[in-house]
Amino acid sequence: MRISDVLQSKSLKDVVTIRPDAGVRELLATLAEHNIGAVVVSSDGTTLDGIVSERDVVRTLHHDGTVINNVVSAIMTTEVRTCSPDDDLDEVMQVMTELRFRHIPAAEDGRVVGIVSIGDLVKHKIDQLQFERDQLDSYVHQS
């Protein structure tokens, strides 16, 4: 299974982005509106400047006591690990687990083409295992 399989099955096909100069209030509204936990930070809507997640907001709140007056660029993660649509799902899951990432953007030729969460990967893996189990069950009962 490849990351491209997961991206194709997601209900939210478009990558939600936010500009680095956007305010944290706008970030919070975007997260809530789309019911997501992370947003790709991009100046032009396609390239990757960073990523900002609920964790970034919480960590900044804990450290500074406030985040509301900040801009996204002040709290975002700038060193972003990405994956490729051609990457193996199990390998990406392992990287995300080891490095404790919940979200990882998929990039191709310097452009963000999607984002997957650990929940997306686990769901896809479970669905695939269930399909294989059903196929085996069907095969055994036909014999």
C-alpha positions as CSV (number, residue, x, y, z in Angstrom):
1,M,0.0,0.0,0.0
2,R,1.2,3.5,-0.9
3,I,0.5,6.9,0.5
4,S,-1.2,7.7,-2.8
5,D,-3.9,5.1,-1.9
6,V,-4.6,6.9,1.3
7,L,-4.8,10.3,-0.4
8,Q,-7.2,9.0,-2.9
9,S,-9.5,7.6,-0.2
10,K,-9.6,10.7,1.9
11,S,-12.9,12.7,1.9
12,L,-11.0,16.0,2.1
13,K,-9.0,16.0,-1.2
14,D,-7.7,19.6,-1.1
15,V,-4.8,20.5,1.2
16,V,-5.9,23.1,3.7
17,T,-3.2,25.8,3.8
18,I,-2.7,29.0,5.7
19,R,-0.3,31.9,5.1
20,P,2.6,32.5,7.5
21,D,1.4,36.0,8.2
22,A,-2.1,34.9,9.2
23,G,-3.1,35.4,12.8
24,V,-3.5,32.5,15.3
25,R,-7.2,33.3,15.6
26,E,-7.6,32.6,11.9
27,L,-5.6,29.4,12.4
28,L,-7.9,28.3,15.1
29,A,-10.9,29.1,13.0
30,T,-9.5,27.1,10.1
31,L,-8.7,24.1,12.3
32,A,-12.3,24.2,13.7
33,E,-14.0,24.8,10.3
34,H,-12.3,21.8,8.6
35,N,-12.2,19.6,11.8
36,I,-8.5,19.0,11.4
37,G,-5.5,19.0,13.7
38,A,-2.8,20.5,11.4
39,V,-2.5,23.0,8.6
40,V,0.2,23.3,5.9
41,V,1.7,26.8,6.1
42,S,2.3,28.1,2.6
43,S,2.9,31.6,1.1
44,D,1.4,30.6,-2.3
45,G,-0.9,27.7,-1.5
46,T,1.3,25.0,-3.0
47,T,4.9,25.2,-1.6
48,L,5.7,24.1,2.0
49,D,6.9,26.9,4.4
50,G,6.0,24.9,7.5
51,I,3.2,23.1,9.3
52,V,1.2,24.2,12.3
53,S,-0.8,21.9,14.5
54,E,-2.9,22.0,17.7
55,R,0.3,20.9,19.5
56,D,2.1,24.0,18.4
57,V,-0.7,26.2,19.7
58,V,-0.7,24.3,23.1
59,R,3.1,24.4,23.4
60,T,3.2,28.1,22.7
61,L,0.4,28.8,25.1
62,H,2.2,26.8,27.8
63,H,5.5,28.6,27.2
64,D,4.3,32.2,26.6
65,G,0.9,32.2,28.3
66,T,-0.8,33.4,25.1
67,V,-0.9,32.7,21.5
68,I,-3.8,34.8,20.2
69,N,-1.7,37.9,19.3
70,N,0.9,35.8,17.4
71,V,1.1,35.1,13.7
72,V,1.3,31.6,12.4
73,S,5.0,32.0,11.4
74,A,5.8,32.6,15.1
75,I,4.5,29.2,16.2
76,M,4.8,26.9,13.2
77,T,7.3,24.1,12.7
78,T,9.7,25.0,9.9
79,E,11.7,21.8,9.6
80,V,9.0,19.6,8.2
81,R,9.4,15.9,7.4
82,T,7.5,15.0,4.2
83,C,6.6,11.8,2.4
84,S,6.0,11.1,-1.2
85,P,2.8,9.7,-2.7
86,D,4.9,6.7,-3.8
87,D,6.1,5.9,-0.3
88,D,5.1,2.7,1.4
89,L,2.3,3.2,4.0
90,D,4.1,1.0,6.6
91,E,7.3,2.9,6.3
92,V,5.6,6.2,6.8
93,M,3.7,4.9,9.8
94,Q,6.9,3.8,11.3
95,V,8.5,7.2,10.8
96,M,5.5,9.0,12.2
97,T,5.4,6.7,15.3
98,E,9.2,6.9,16.0
99,L,9.3,10.7,15.5
100,R,5.9,11.2,17.2
101,F,4.3,13.0,14.3
102,R,0.5,13.1,13.9
103,H,0.5,14.7,10.5
104,I,2.9,14.5,7.5
105,P,2.5,16.4,4.2
106,A,2.9,14.5,1.0
107,A,5.0,16.4,-1.5
108,E,6.0,15.9,-5.1
109,D,8.3,18.1,-7.1
110,G,8.4,20.7,-4.4
111,R,4.6,21.0,-4.2
112,V,2.3,19.8,-1.4
113,V,-0.1,17.3,-2.9
114,G,-1.8,16.1,0.3
115,I,-1.5,15.6,4.0
116,V,-2.1,12.4,6.0
117,S,-2.6,11.9,9.7
118,I,-1.7,8.8,11.7
119,G,-5.4,8.2,11.9
120,D,-5.8,8.2,8.1
121,L,-3.0,5.6,7.9
122,V,-4.4,3.4,10.6
123,K,-7.9,3.6,9.1
124,H,-6.6,2.7,5.7
125,K,-4.6,-0.2,7.1
126,I,-7.6,-1.6,9.1
127,D,-9.8,-1.3,6.0
128,Q,-7.3,-3.2,4.0
129,L,-6.9,-6.0,6.6
130,Q,-10.7,-6.3,6.9
131,F,-11.0,-6.6,3.1
132,E,-8.4,-9.3,3.1
133,R,-10.1,-11.1,6.0
134,D,-13.4,-11.0,4.2
135,Q,-11.8,-12.4,1.0
136,L,-10.2,-15.3,2.9
137,D,-13.5,-15.9,4.8
138,S,-15.4,-16.0,1.5
139,Y,-12.8,-18.4,-0.1
140,V,-12.9,-20.8,2.9
141,H,-16.7,-20.9,2.9
142,Q,-16.9,-21.5,-0.8
143,S,-14.8,-24.7,-0.5
